[in-house]
Amino acid sequence: MVERWPLIVFDWDGTLMDSTQHIIEAALRAIDELGLAPREPEAIRSIIGLGLKESWSSLYSDVADEDFAAFTKVYRRHFFSDELYRSTLFPGVSDVLSELLARGHRLAIATGKGRPGLDRDLGRTGLGAFFTVTRTADESRSKPNPDMLLDILAQTGVAPSATLVVGDTEYDVEMARRAGTAALGISWGAHPSDRLRKAGVLDLLDDIAELPGWLDGPGPEKTGPP
């Protein structure tokens, strides 16, 4: 077993999967179809990483909760349509995950997307076998609540101090902080680098291929507040 961070927990959308535009487009189509007040793409990008209900509440705090079911149905229809589907893995993801497994790391996923969406992506990418545990917002409270990460720790038996979260949003960083784990940010996802630094990441990567080398490093101090 590797001595440093034997468990690495990845976010999915925007971290391993290049799906940000797919999510934004599905949300924009659902908003238009339902005749809701328009929202700018950047407003949708800002709440990527939350569960669907939490995203809805953030975008439409003045709309009744009972209307959430209609939004969910229409959004998921667009999101799962083959016509719209254009998500792909970021370059180098498969190679990096393979290297981490070969080194002895255990890998997990904690994502704000639903179980059907994650299972579809894992099936299409062939990455399902790479991960010891996966948790979605269907099974745990949404980030930044730490429940899904705590569930992963309980299932793997790994201590928070031995766990590293890798994600692209401040919700990933806050989830990690609440669970007592370290968090590493990436610059190619939904939230800008300065937002991640402010949230308190250990460091920021500009390419997934940098991760194995970063893990071999001395362990940088946090670039933001604790």
C-alpha positions as CSV (number, residue, x, y, z in Angstrom):
1,M,0.0,0.0,0.0
2,V,1.3,3.5,-0.8
3,E,2.2,5.5,2.2
4,R,0.8,8.9,1.1
5,W,-2.9,9.2,0.3
6,P,-3.6,5.6,-0.4
7,L,-7.2,6.7,-1.2
8,I,-7.8,9.3,-4.0
9,V,-11.4,10.4,-4.4
10,F,-12.2,12.1,-7.7
11,D,-15.1,14.3,-8.7
12,W,-16.4,13.3,-12.1
13,D,-18.0,16.1,-14.2
14,G,-15.4,18.8,-15.0
15,T,-12.6,16.8,-13.4
16,L,-12.3,13.5,-15.2
17,M,-15.1,14.0,-17.7
18,D,-15.3,17.0,-20.1
19,S,-19.0,17.4,-19.6
20,T,-19.5,21.0,-18.4
21,Q,-20.9,22.2,-21.8
22,H,-23.2,19.1,-22.0
23,I,-24.7,20.0,-18.5
24,I,-25.1,23.6,-19.4
25,E,-26.8,22.9,-22.7
26,A,-29.2,20.4,-21.1
27,A,-30.1,22.9,-18.4
28,L,-30.6,25.7,-20.9
29,R,-32.9,23.5,-23.1
30,A,-35.0,22.5,-20.0
31,I,-35.3,26.1,-18.9
32,D,-36.5,27.2,-22.3
33,E,-38.9,24.3,-22.7
34,L,-40.5,25.0,-19.4
35,G,-40.7,28.7,-20.0
36,L,-38.7,29.6,-16.9
37,A,-36.9,32.9,-16.5
38,P,-33.6,32.7,-18.6
39,R,-30.3,32.0,-16.9
40,E,-26.9,32.8,-18.3
41,P,-24.6,29.9,-19.0
42,E,-22.1,31.2,-16.4
43,A,-24.8,31.0,-13.8
44,I,-25.3,27.3,-14.6
45,R,-21.6,26.7,-14.7
46,S,-21.3,28.2,-11.2
47,I,-23.5,25.6,-9.6
48,I,-22.1,22.6,-11.4
49,G,-21.1,20.1,-8.7
50,L,-24.2,20.4,-6.6
51,G,-27.0,17.9,-6.7
52,L,-29.8,18.5,-9.2
53,K,-32.3,19.7,-6.5
54,E,-29.7,22.0,-4.9
55,S,-28.8,23.4,-8.4
56,W,-32.5,24.1,-9.1
57,S,-32.9,25.8,-5.7
58,S,-29.9,28.0,-6.4
59,L,-31.0,29.0,-9.9
60,Y,-34.7,29.5,-9.0
61,S,-35.0,30.2,-5.3
62,D,-38.4,31.8,-5.9
63,V,-39.9,28.8,-7.7
64,A,-41.9,26.3,-5.6
65,D,-40.3,23.0,-4.7
66,E,-43.2,21.0,-6.3
67,D,-42.1,22.3,-9.7
68,F,-38.7,20.7,-9.3
69,A,-40.1,17.3,-10.5
70,A,-41.0,18.9,-13.9
71,F,-37.6,20.4,-14.2
72,T,-35.9,17.1,-13.3
73,K,-37.9,15.2,-15.9
74,V,-37.2,17.6,-18.7
75,Y,-33.5,18.2,-17.8
76,R,-32.8,14.5,-17.7
77,R,-34.6,13.9,-21.0
78,H,-32.2,16.4,-22.7
79,F,-29.2,15.3,-20.7
80,F,-29.7,11.6,-21.7
81,S,-30.5,12.3,-25.4
82,D,-28.0,10.8,-27.8
83,E,-28.4,13.9,-29.9
84,L,-27.0,16.1,-27.1
85,Y,-24.5,13.7,-25.5
86,R,-21.0,15.0,-26.2
87,S,-19.1,14.3,-23.0
88,T,-15.7,12.8,-23.3
89,L,-12.8,12.0,-20.9
90,F,-10.2,14.7,-20.6
91,P,-7.0,13.7,-22.4
92,G,-4.7,11.4,-20.3
93,V,-7.3,10.4,-17.7
94,S,-7.2,6.7,-18.5
95,D,-3.4,6.6,-18.4
96,V,-3.2,8.5,-15.1
97,L,-5.8,6.3,-13.4
98,S,-4.0,3.2,-14.6
99,E,-0.7,4.5,-13.2
100,L,-2.3,5.3,-9.9
101,L,-3.8,1.8,-9.6
102,A,-0.4,0.3,-10.5
103,R,1.2,2.3,-7.7
104,G,-1.3,0.8,-5.2
105,H,-3.7,3.7,-4.8
106,R,-7.4,3.0,-4.3
107,L,-9.7,5.2,-6.3
108,A,-13.2,6.4,-5.7
109,I,-15.7,8.9,-7.1
110,A,-17.9,11.4,-5.3
111,T,-20.1,13.2,-7.7
112,G,-23.1,15.5,-7.7
113,K,-24.6,13.8,-10.7
114,G,-27.2,11.1,-10.4
115,R,-26.5,7.4,-10.5
116,P,-28.0,6.7,-14.0
117,G,-25.7,9.4,-15.5
118,L,-22.6,8.2,-13.7
119,D,-23.3,4.6,-14.7
120,R,-23.8,5.6,-18.3
121,D,-20.5,7.5,-18.3
122,L,-18.6,4.7,-16.6
123,G,-20.0,2.2,-19.1
124,R,-19.2,4.3,-22.1
125,T,-15.7,5.1,-21.0
126,G,-14.9,1.7,-19.7
127,L,-13.6,3.1,-16.4
128,G,-16.1,1.4,-14.0
129,A,-13.5,-1.2,-12.9
130,F,-11.0,1.5,-11.9
131,F,-13.0,2.6,-8.8
132,T,-13.4,0.8,-5.5
133,V,-16.4,2.9,-4.5
134,T,-18.6,5.5,-6.3
135,R,-21.2,7.7,-4.6
136,T,-23.7,10.1,-6.3
137,A,-26.1,12.7,-5.1
138,D,-28.9,10.1,-5.5
139,E,-27.4,8.2,-2.5
140,S,-26.0,10.9,-0.3
141,R,-26.7,14.5,0.5
142,S,-25.3,16.9,-2.0
143,K,-21.9,18.5,-1.8
144,P,-20.6,20.5,0.0
145,N,-22.2,18.2,2.7
146,P,-19.5,15.6,3.4
147,D,-21.9,12.6,3.6
148,M,-20.9,11.0,0.3
149,L,-17.2,11.3,1.2
150,L,-17.8,10.0,4.7
151,D,-19.6,7.0,3.1
152,I,-16.6,6.3,0.9
153,L,-14.3,6.5,3.9
154,A,-16.5,4.1,5.9
155,Q,-16.7,1.6,3.0
156,T,-13.0,1.6,2.4
157,G,-11.8,1.9,6.0
158,V,-9.3,4.6,5.0
159,A,-8.8,7.5,7.5
160,P,-9.5,11.1,6.4
161,S,-5.8,12.0,6.9
162,A,-4.9,9.3,4.3
163,T,-7.4,10.6,1.7
164,L,-7.0,13.1,-1.1
165,V,-10.0,14.7,-2.9
166,V,-9.4,15.9,-6.5
167,G,-12.0,18.2,-7.9
168,D,-12.8,21.3,-9.9
169,T,-15.3,23.2,-7.7
170,E,-15.4,24.9,-4.3
171,Y,-18.1,22.3,-3.4
172,D,-15.5,19.5,-3.7
173,V,-13.0,21.5,-1.5
174,E,-15.6,22.3,1.2
175,M,-16.8,18.7,1.2
176,A,-13.2,17.6,1.8
177,R,-12.7,20.2,4.5
178,R,-15.8,19.1,6.4
179,A,-14.8,15.4,6.2
180,G,-11.2,16.2,7.3
181,T,-9.4,15.2,4.1
182,A,-7.0,17.1,1.9
183,A,-8.2,18.6,-1.4
184,L,-6.3,19.2,-4.7
185,G,-7.8,21.5,-7.3
186,I,-7.7,21.4,-11.1
187,S,-7.8,24.4,-13.4
188,W,-9.7,22.9,-16.4
189,G,-13.1,22.5,-14.8
190,A,-16.2,24.5,-13.9
191,H,-14.9,26.9,-11.3
192,P,-12.0,29.3,-11.9
193,S,-8.6,28.8,-10.2
194,D,-9.0,31.8,-7.9
195,R,-12.2,30.4,-6.5
196,L,-10.5,27.1,-5.7
197,R,-7.6,28.9,-4.1
198,K,-9.9,30.9,-1.9
199,A,-11.7,27.7,-0.9
200,G,-8.3,26.3,0.4
201,V,-6.9,23.7,-1.9
202,L,-3.5,22.2,-1.3
203,D,-2.4,23.1,-4.8
204,L,-3.7,23.4,-8.4
205,L,-2.9,21.2,-11.4
206,D,-3.2,22.4,-15.0
207,D,-3.2,18.9,-16.5
208,I,-4.3,15.6,-15.2
209,A,-0.9,14.2,-16.4
210,E,0.7,16.2,-13.6
211,L,-1.0,14.2,-10.8
212,P,1.5,11.3,-10.5
213,G,4.4,13.7,-10.3
214,W,2.6,15.9,-7.8
215,L,2.0,12.9,-5.6
216,D,5.7,12.2,-5.6
217,G,6.5,15.8,-4.4
218,P,7.2,17.1,-0.9
219,G,3.5,18.0,-0.2
220,P,3.0,21.7,-0.7
221,E,1.3,24.0,1.8
222,K,-2.2,25.0,1.2
223,T,-2.7,27.9,-1.3
224,G,-5.8,29.2,0.5
225,P,-7.4,29.4,3.9
226,P,-7.8,26.3,6.0
